[in-house]
């Protein structure tokens, strides 16, 4: 029992998960989707299991071709500032924010509020 039980099959790229027709493996997605959805909702992926609750290590259930995933929730903060009058003000605010270690990027967007 077990000897020669794994047989290699020949398929075209269209019929293989990860090929052109199936861009990802459904078993792998099944293994990681719960962590992805939890992270997208801002939840703790594995509080108490990892040193950082934003990180999870998961693997697919394929024992012959295992794939290990490192899933990390990347948090971001939005800061709304009303009344910026000039480009000089924007540049000064950007310079101050970029001095903070955790700040990776500063983007200014125009938001138009409609009051009814």
ABEGO torsion letter per residue (X at the ends): XGBGABBBBBBBAAABBGBAABABBAAAAAAAAAAAAAAAAGBBABBGABABAABBBBBBABAABBBBBBBBBBBBBBBBBBGBABAAAAAAAAAAAAABAABABBBBBBBBBBBX
